[in-house]
Structure formats: structure tokens, C-alpha cells
Amino acid sequence: MRLPRIFRTTPFRLTLLFLALFAAAASAFLAYIYVATAGEAARRTDQAILREMRSLTGAYERAGVDALNQALIERAASERPFLYLLMRPDGTVISGSIQESPLEEFNGEPTWTSFRITEVDAQGRRVRRPARGLQQRLGYGEILFVGADVGEDEAYIDSIVVALWGAVVLVIILGLAGGVIVSRNVSRSMGGLIDVVTRVRNGDLAARAHVRGARDEMDELAEGLNEMLDRLERSMAGLRHAGDAIAHDLRSPLTRLRARLEAAYIDVEAGKGDAEHALATAIEDTDGVLKTFGAVLSIARLQAAGSAPNQVLFDPKELAADIAELYEPLCEDKGIDFAAELASDLRVRGNKEFLAQALANLLDNAVKYTPSGGAIMLRVRRRSSGEVEFSVTDTGPGVPEADRARVVQRFVRLENSRNEPGAGLGLSLVAAVAEAHGGRLELSEGPGVVGDSGPGLRVAFILPRAG
């Protein structure tokens, strides 16, 4: 027979485990209480019997057996909680509150014994109650026995034990009830998460886990799952968009490439075309297509790996200086003022090839969109937070604030850049490199409108502090 699901959950099993451990601990504690309480009661009874025995033997030593007998008669008639018996050397009874000694064999040495006495209760029933006593031989051979009824002590101890057992049973019952309630709540929360996983597995990427607002580990798990699903949905949407964008952006160069090859083929066949020029143009178009595919593959590889491979510790000034040396002649040819401010004594950890590609993309965009007579500034500096910042500032048309979050997505091109060559992957690659290094990309306005150009754009590529 299969148990209900709630009894097969991990919280309920843990509850049973803790209850078993508690029951074992409670049993050991109960045994200790019983032993300690019973032992203390027995010690107190024995001490009371010894004090009574010393008192009676003192009377015997002072005035003899007659005085002892008189004392026994008086004490037996009183409300003292003791049992007395005085016997001659041959064992015949002289006086006492019991009729015979509970010891069947007595060698004359002080001897302790536990026994039971028979009494008649208030309802007239005969009951046997536990008792304990000491018997010893006196100086002239008489035998004296002093005992005490310990029934009340044992009844008190038994009541304590019963109360403790009742407490243990109550705790176990409450613990089981609590385990069922906790298991039901956890199962309800986990059921919601499992339902979300099942829906996502069946293709519903819009499913999200409910966050209760309790700020416990279930909420943390739900928030983590939702964040993971958000990223998964964005990735899937990006893949779909990338496929559509690749098909859209590559259709034109591939169509143009085919048309040129076809026209060149017809011209060459007619004996009036320039085959070498047609092939060079086709190779140029093919290089553009391959460059687009290479950028897409680089972004996909970074996003799949989660972090940049082969990271080393190096000086960012040297990297920036090498890239600046490559782009300074391009700026001169286009009539753009180029300057670099590179701070010294900085250290970053990263993949130099990916970082160089990212910085080259920033400068390439700046050169592409900055008109003649404009300016570009490359900076490498340390922020107050300890992070290292690469920034490129230009005086081009800039990017409207509403579009800055969108331009770092793949294949996104603004209207003012449609006439420029490219596939809209430059900033996407830079953002992917930044994320793979634990950094971030920030876009802000440049130096403002200067003459007919501006407001410009400032792109900051920020890396965390090394170590």
C-alpha cells in the first residue's frame, strides 16, 4: 500500500528522525530522573531509619531493655512513620508495631532489607505496601528492628514518571502534527516550483514561481528560479532574434554577392567583364559575412562559458596603448583629433584577446560615427571603488538615452547608422566580454553639442578590481 505523498516528503521524514532522536534522549533523561529520584528517596529513608535506630539504641544503652521497650510502645502509639519490633535473643517478640521480622535469616550483623507490609485501606481492602528497614543485635542479645513505609515515596516517583511519559507522548503527538503541517506547507511550496519546472519543460517559458514574501529559503529558491527562467527566456528570445536578424542582415550581402558573381559571369562570358575585379569584390563581401558570423560565434562562446577563459593578470595601460597605436592613423586619415589618457600602476585580470577585441570595437564605432573635425578620447583610469575603467568618448551623433539599453543587443542598429557598414554586433560583443569578466558596460552622453556635431557618446567598459 502506497503511503500518501505528504508522508513521503523529506520534511516529514526529517520530523520523524528528530522525533526518534528526541524520544531516545527523553528516555535516557527519564531513566536518569527515575534513578536519581528513587536513589534520593531511598537515601533519605535510610538516613531517617538510622537516626531512629541510634535514638533507640541510645535509650537501650542508658537504661536497658525495659526503657527501650517503653520507648517502642510510646513511639508505636504515636504518629511516627516507622515500624518497630523488639525481640529477645531467641527471636520471641517483646513488643512492636509489626508481628514478625521480615528477615528470615539473621546473623547478628546490622542488616538492611526491603519488604512489603499488609494494611487495610479506608475502603476495607487489604493492600500490600513497600517498606524498608534495618535490623541489628543489641548489647545483651536482644534484636531490634526499625523500618519505614516507603509506599508514598514510590507513589510520588511513579507519578513523576507517568507525568514525564505523558509529556513525551504529548510532544511526540504535537511533533507529528507539526511535521504534517510543515510537510504540507513545504509540499505546497515545492509543488508550485515543480509545477513551474514541468510547465517550462513542456515549453512554457513564461511560467514563473510565486514569491510569497516570507523572505525564507523557499522565496530565495523561487527568486533564483525566476531569475534563471528570465535569463533562459531572454537567451531563447535572443537566439530566435539572432536567427531572424542573421537571415535578414545576411540576405542582402549574400544576394548582392550572388548578383555580382552572376553579372561578372555573364560579362566574362560575353568577353567584356573584369573577372579579377568581380572576384575581389566577391571576396570582400564574403569577408563581411564571415566577420558577422565570427562576431556571433564569439558572443555565443562567451555567453555559453559564463566567464572568459585563460584570464591573466596584466597592465591595462599596455593593452590600451597598443590599440591606440592602431587607431591613431585611422583618425588622422579621417581628420579626427585623437588623444589617450592612460593611467599607470593598474592591474586587471582577464583574457587579453577578448579585451583587446572589445576595446577595438569601441574605437571602431567611435571612428565610424565621428565626423571629420571631431575628436575621440581614450581613457584608462581607476575608479574610487577600485574598479578599472576603459572609456571611449567621441563627438558623434550619440545615442538617445531611451535607446542605450537596446543598442547593446545583437543586431540592433539605430536609424542614423543604417547607411554605415556593420551588422549591429560591436556593442553586443563588448557587453558579452564585460559580463564574462564580471564587469559591465555603461553608456552616457559625450561632451555635448559642438558646432554641427554632437552630443557625442561616452562608452565605459568597467572591470572589477584585480584580486
HELIX and SHEET records of a PDB file:
HELIX    1   1 ARG A    5  ARG A    8  5                                   4    
HELIX    2   2 THR A   10  ALA A   77  1                                  68    
HELIX    3   3 GLY A  151  ARG A  201  1                                  51    
HELIX    4   4 GLU A  217  ALA A  270  1                                  54    
HELIX    5   5 ALA A  275  ALA A  305  1                                  31    
HELIX    6   6 PRO A  316  LYS A  334  1                                  19    
HELIX    7   7 LYS A  352  TYR A  369  1                                  18    
HELIX    8   8 GLU A  401  ASP A  403  5                                   3    
HELIX    9   9 GLU A  415  SER A  417  5                                   3    
HELIX   10  10 GLY A  426  ALA A  436  1                                  11    
SHEET    1   A 5 VAL A  93  GLY A  96  0                                        
SHEET    2   A 5 PHE A  82  MET A  87 -1                                        
SHEET    3   A 5 ILE A 143  ASP A 149 -1                                        
SHEET    4   A 5 ARG A 126  ARG A 137 -1                                        
SHEET    5   A 5 THR A 111  VAL A 120 -1                                        
SHEET    1   B 2 VAL A 312  PHE A 314  0                                        
SHEET    2   B 2 VAL A 348  GLY A 350 -1                                        
SHEET    1   C 5 ASP A 337  LEU A 342  0                                        
SHEET    2   C 5 ALA A 375  ARG A 382  1                                        
SHEET    3   C 5 VAL A 388  ASP A 394 -1                                        
SHEET    4   C 5 LEU A 457  LEU A 463 -1                                        
SHEET    5   C 5 ARG A 440  GLU A 445 -1                                        
END                                                                             
